[in-house]
Amino acid sequence: MGTILSSFRRSNLGYGKVATLVGLIIVVAATVIITLAVERRGPTLTSVGTGVAISAVALHSEPSELTDTTGAVKAGEPVEILQYLPPKALDSWVLIRPTENHKIYGYALLRNLDQLKTKSDELDFWHATQLLEKANGVELKERLTAMGERLKTPLPPSPAADQIYRTLAMESIRLANDRIYDPDEARALVASADAYMSRISAGSETSAENEEIRSAMQKIQVVLGDVPDPVKEIPAAAPPPPTTPLSRLLKEGNTAFESGRYAKAADLAQQVITKGQGKRELASLVDQAKALLKKAEASQEEFEKVNIQNR
């Protein structure tokens, strides 16, 4: 009987050790599973905006191309911008992840994104204008149209907003020059540029850049025949001829001669000759005055002879 009890006690002791070991194994396994789950889930990242990848982009673990890649996004794939808004520089690094796959995230350059939509309209439009300047042809037209739709509600006045409007006006003019073969489209683009310029705050109106844009607008209007060319010389009204005083004297001399005042006519003719002598532009007047003088002296002489004979 004692032997049986002793064996029973040893058996219970063995079961206790096994139970303890099994419990430890369960705890360790649970810890490992929880740890792996946390690692798979990754850190909690806050989305601060969205965009679209312009081309296939490798994501980096740190804001440097020298660091390891954590994944990639495809061209045209929607992405979320995480944690913070980047500064206004195309070479800024931005933390992103694919909209459809939150397990992948990493850093990419801002220049690789398009169609930014964040809480900062100023950042979004600045970024869009940077890409606008690199576009041509159909792409430029599409980008201008898209920005026109987004800007139906004007931006709050600011120097940054003024610069956005200037860029839009310049790019509209650039496209108008490319489409000059289509007068209606070119006119519409010039009108669009003018509308953007009208939104610029009054304090910026005198800037050289604004004048340059308006000059470019006018050149297109001249080519289209909508306004006259200001460069072509417009004939100025002929200034009063410098001969007016002498012409008057000559006219008075002729009047005096016709009324029989020959001495007066000769005197006036002599004044014209004296003042106009040696001046090429007055040569014609001088010649007329000489003819009048000769005629007046001859008539005066004849008049005096008649008077003598009548005495």
C-alpha positions as CSV (number, residue, x, y, z in Angstrom):
1,M,0.0,0.0,0.0
2,G,2.8,2.4,0.9
3,T,4.5,1.7,-2.4
4,I,1.3,2.5,-4.3
5,L,0.9,5.9,-2.5
6,S,4.5,6.8,-3.2
7,S,4.1,6.0,-6.9
8,F,0.9,8.2,-7.0
9,R,2.7,11.1,-5.4
10,R,5.6,10.9,-7.9
11,S,3.1,10.7,-10.8
12,N,1.3,13.9,-9.6
13,L,4.6,15.7,-9.3
14,G,5.4,14.8,-12.9
15,Y,2.1,16.0,-14.2
16,G,2.7,19.3,-12.5
17,K,6.0,19.8,-14.1
18,V,4.5,19.0,-17.5
19,A,1.7,21.4,-16.9
20,T,4.1,24.2,-16.0
21,L,6.2,23.5,-19.1
22,V,3.2,23.6,-21.3
23,G,2.1,26.9,-19.8
24,L,5.4,28.4,-20.4
25,I,5.4,27.3,-24.0
26,I,1.9,28.8,-24.5
27,V,3.1,32.2,-23.1
28,V,6.2,32.2,-25.2
29,A,4.2,31.4,-28.4
30,A,1.6,34.0,-27.6
31,T,4.3,36.6,-27.1
32,V,5.9,35.7,-30.4
33,I,2.6,35.8,-32.3
34,I,1.7,39.3,-30.8
35,T,5.2,40.6,-31.6
36,L,4.9,39.4,-35.2
37,A,1.5,40.9,-35.5
38,V,2.7,44.3,-34.3
39,E,5.7,44.2,-36.6
40,R,3.5,43.3,-39.6
41,R,1.0,46.1,-38.7
42,G,3.9,48.7,-38.5
43,P,3.7,52.1,-36.9
44,T,0.6,54.2,-37.0
45,L,1.0,56.8,-39.8
46,T,-1.3,59.7,-40.4
47,S,-2.4,60.6,-44.0
48,V,-2.1,64.3,-44.7
49,G,-2.9,64.3,-48.4
50,T,-3.1,62.3,-51.6
51,G,-1.3,62.2,-55.0
52,V,-0.5,60.0,-58.0
53,A,2.8,58.5,-58.9
54,I,4.0,60.0,-62.2
55,S,6.2,57.0,-63.0
56,A,7.3,53.8,-61.2
57,V,9.0,55.0,-58.0
58,A,11.2,53.1,-55.5
59,L,10.5,53.9,-51.8
60,H,13.4,54.4,-49.4
61,S,13.6,53.7,-45.7
62,E,15.1,57.1,-45.1
63,P,15.0,60.4,-47.1
64,S,18.0,59.5,-49.2
65,E,18.6,57.4,-52.3
66,L,21.5,55.8,-50.6
67,T,19.2,53.9,-48.1
68,D,17.5,50.6,-48.5
69,T,14.3,50.4,-50.5
70,T,11.1,49.3,-48.7
71,G,9.0,48.7,-51.8
72,A,7.8,50.6,-54.9
73,V,4.7,52.2,-56.5
74,K,3.7,51.9,-60.1
75,A,3.1,54.7,-62.6
76,G,-0.3,56.2,-62.1
77,E,-0.8,54.5,-58.8
78,P,-2.7,56.6,-56.1
79,V,-0.7,57.2,-53.0
80,E,-1.2,58.8,-49.6
81,I,1.1,61.5,-48.2
82,L,2.0,60.7,-44.6
83,Q,2.8,62.6,-41.4
84,Y,3.8,66.0,-42.8
85,L,3.5,68.3,-45.8
86,P,6.8,68.8,-47.7
87,P,8.3,72.2,-48.3
88,K,7.8,73.8,-51.7
89,A,10.8,72.3,-53.5
90,L,10.6,69.5,-56.1
91,D,13.7,67.9,-54.5
92,S,11.9,67.6,-51.2
93,W,11.5,64.1,-49.7
94,V,8.0,63.0,-48.8
95,L,6.8,59.9,-46.9
96,I,4.2,58.0,-48.9
97,R,2.4,54.7,-49.2
98,P,0.1,53.1,-51.8
99,T,-3.5,53.9,-51.1
100,E,-4.4,50.2,-51.6
101,N,-1.5,48.7,-49.6
102,H,-0.7,50.3,-46.3
103,K,1.9,47.6,-45.5
104,I,4.4,49.4,-47.8
105,Y,5.6,52.9,-47.1
106,G,8.8,54.9,-47.7
107,Y,10.3,58.1,-48.9
108,A,10.2,59.5,-52.5
109,L,11.0,62.8,-54.1
110,L,8.1,65.3,-54.5
111,R,8.9,65.6,-58.2
112,N,7.7,62.0,-58.7
113,L,4.2,62.9,-57.6
114,D,1.3,64.5,-59.5
115,Q,-2.3,65.7,-58.7
116,L,-1.5,66.7,-55.1
117,K,-4.5,67.3,-52.9
118,T,-3.7,68.4,-49.4
119,K,-4.9,70.8,-46.8
120,S,-2.7,73.5,-48.3
121,D,-4.1,74.9,-51.6
122,E,-1.0,77.0,-51.9
123,L,1.2,73.9,-51.9
124,D,-1.1,72.0,-54.3
125,F,-1.2,74.8,-56.8
126,W,2.5,75.6,-56.5
127,H,3.3,72.0,-57.2
128,A,0.9,71.9,-60.2
129,T,2.5,75.0,-61.7
130,Q,5.9,73.5,-61.5
131,L,4.8,70.5,-63.5
132,L,2.9,72.9,-65.9
133,E,6.2,74.5,-66.9
134,K,7.6,71.2,-67.9
135,A,4.6,70.2,-70.1
136,N,4.0,70.7,-73.8
137,G,1.3,70.3,-76.4
138,V,-1.7,68.2,-75.3
139,E,-0.4,67.6,-71.8
140,L,0.0,71.4,-71.3
141,K,-3.5,72.0,-72.5
142,E,-4.9,69.3,-70.2
143,R,-3.1,70.6,-67.2
144,L,-4.2,74.2,-67.9
145,T,-7.8,73.0,-68.2
146,A,-7.6,71.1,-64.9
147,M,-6.1,74.0,-63.1
148,G,-8.8,76.3,-64.5
149,E,-11.4,74.1,-63.1
150,R,-9.8,74.0,-59.6
151,L,-9.3,77.8,-59.7
152,K,-13.0,78.7,-60.3
153,T,-12.8,79.8,-56.7
154,P,-9.9,82.3,-56.5
155,L,-7.1,81.8,-54.0
156,P,-6.8,84.1,-51.0
157,P,-4.7,87.2,-52.0
158,S,-1.0,86.6,-51.3
159,P,2.4,87.0,-53.1
160,A,2.4,83.2,-53.6
161,A,-1.1,83.4,-55.2
162,D,0.1,86.2,-57.5
163,Q,3.0,84.1,-58.7
164,I,0.7,81.2,-59.4
165,Y,-1.5,83.4,-61.5
166,R,1.5,84.8,-63.4
167,T,2.7,81.3,-64.2
168,L,-0.8,80.3,-65.4
169,A,-0.9,83.4,-67.6
170,M,2.6,82.8,-69.0
171,E,1.8,79.1,-69.8
172,S,-1.5,80.1,-71.4
173,I,0.4,82.5,-73.6
174,R,3.0,79.8,-74.4
175,L,0.2,77.5,-75.5
176,A,-1.5,80.3,-77.5
177,N,1.7,80.8,-79.5
178,D,1.8,77.1,-80.3
179,R,-1.9,77.2,-81.4
180,I,-1.7,80.4,-83.3
181,Y,-2.9,78.5,-86.4
182,D,-6.2,78.1,-84.6
183,P,-7.4,81.7,-84.0
184,D,-10.4,80.8,-81.9
185,E,-8.3,78.7,-79.5
186,A,-5.5,81.2,-79.4
187,R,-8.0,84.0,-78.5
188,A,-9.5,81.9,-75.8
189,L,-6.1,81.3,-74.3
190,V,-5.2,85.0,-74.4
191,A,-8.5,85.7,-72.7
192,S,-7.7,83.1,-70.0
193,A,-4.3,84.7,-69.5
194,D,-5.9,88.2,-69.1
195,A,-8.4,86.8,-66.6
196,Y,-5.5,85.4,-64.5
197,M,-3.6,88.7,-64.7
198,S,-6.7,90.5,-63.4
199,R,-6.6,88.4,-60.2
200,I,-3.2,89.6,-59.3
201,S,-3.2,92.0,-56.3
202,A,-3.0,95.7,-57.2
203,G,0.4,96.1,-55.5
204,S,2.0,93.8,-58.1
205,E,0.6,95.4,-61.2
206,T,3.7,97.5,-62.0
207,S,6.2,94.6,-61.9
208,A,8.4,94.1,-64.9
209,E,7.2,90.5,-65.2
210,N,3.6,91.6,-65.4
211,E,4.4,94.0,-68.2
212,E,6.3,91.3,-70.1
213,I,3.2,89.0,-69.9
214,R,0.9,91.8,-71.1
215,S,3.3,92.6,-74.0
216,A,3.3,88.9,-75.0
217,M,-0.5,88.9,-75.0
218,Q,-0.6,92.0,-77.2
219,K,1.8,90.5,-79.7
220,I,-0.6,87.5,-80.2
221,Q,-3.5,89.9,-80.6
222,V,-1.6,91.8,-83.2
223,V,-0.9,88.6,-85.1
224,L,-4.6,87.6,-84.9
225,G,-5.5,91.1,-86.2
226,D,-7.5,91.9,-83.1
227,V,-5.5,95.1,-82.3
228,P,-3.2,97.4,-84.3
229,D,0.5,96.9,-84.1
230,P,1.9,99.6,-81.8
231,V,5.4,99.2,-83.1
232,K,4.5,100.4,-86.6
233,E,5.0,104.2,-86.9
234,I,1.8,106.1,-87.1
235,P,2.3,109.2,-89.3
236,A,2.3,112.2,-87.0
237,A,0.3,115.3,-87.8
238,A,2.5,117.6,-89.8
239,P,3.9,120.3,-87.5
240,P,3.3,123.9,-88.5
241,P,5.9,124.7,-91.1
242,P,8.8,126.8,-89.8
243,T,8.1,129.2,-92.8
244,T,4.8,130.4,-91.5
245,P,6.0,133.9,-90.4
246,L,7.8,134.5,-93.7
247,S,4.9,133.1,-95.7
248,R,2.6,135.6,-93.9
249,L,5.0,138.5,-94.8
250,L,5.1,137.3,-98.5
251,K,1.3,137.2,-98.5
252,E,1.0,140.7,-97.1
253,G,3.5,141.8,-99.7
254,N,1.4,140.4,-102.5
255,T,-1.7,142.0,-101.1
256,A,0.1,145.4,-100.8
257,F,1.2,145.1,-104.5
258,E,-2.3,144.3,-105.7
259,S,-3.7,147.3,-103.8
260,G,-1.1,149.5,-105.5
261,R,1.1,150.0,-102.4
262,Y,4.3,149.1,-104.3
263,A,6.8,150.6,-101.8
264,K,5.2,148.6,-99.0
265,A,5.2,145.4,-101.1
266,A,8.9,145.9,-101.9
267,D,9.7,146.5,-98.2
268,L,7.9,143.2,-97.2
269,A,9.6,141.3,-100.0
270,Q,13.0,142.5,-98.9
271,Q,12.3,141.3,-95.3
272,V,11.5,137.8,-96.6
273,I,14.7,137.8,-98.7
274,T,16.8,139.0,-95.8
275,K,15.4,136.5,-93.2
276,G,15.3,133.5,-95.6
277,Q,18.6,134.0,-97.4
278,G,20.9,131.0,-97.3
279,K,18.3,128.6,-95.8
280,R,17.5,125.7,-98.2
281,E,14.1,125.0,-96.7
282,L,13.1,128.7,-97.4
283,A,14.6,128.8,-100.9
284,S,11.2,128.8,-102.6
285,L,9.9,131.6,-100.5
286,V,13.0,133.7,-101.1
287,D,12.6,133.2,-104.9
288,Q,9.0,134.3,-104.7
289,A,10.0,137.3,-102.6
290,K,12.7,138.3,-105.1
291,A,10.2,138.2,-107.9
292,L,7.8,140.3,-105.9
293,L,10.6,142.8,-105.1
294,K,11.6,143.2,-108.7
295,K,8.0,143.6,-109.8
296,A,7.2,146.0,-106.9
297,E,10.3,148.2,-107.6
298,A,9.5,148.3,-111.3
299,S,5.9,149.3,-110.6
300,Q,6.9,151.9,-108.0
301,E,9.4,153.4,-110.5
302,E,6.7,153.6,-113.2
303,F,4.3,155.1,-110.7
304,E,6.8,157.8,-109.8
305,K,7.4,158.6,-113.5
306,V,3.7,159.1,-114.1
307,N,3.4,161.4,-111.1
308,I,6.3,163.6,-112.3
309,Q,4.7,163.9,-115.7
310,N,1.4,164.9,-114.2
311,R,2.9,167.8,-112.2
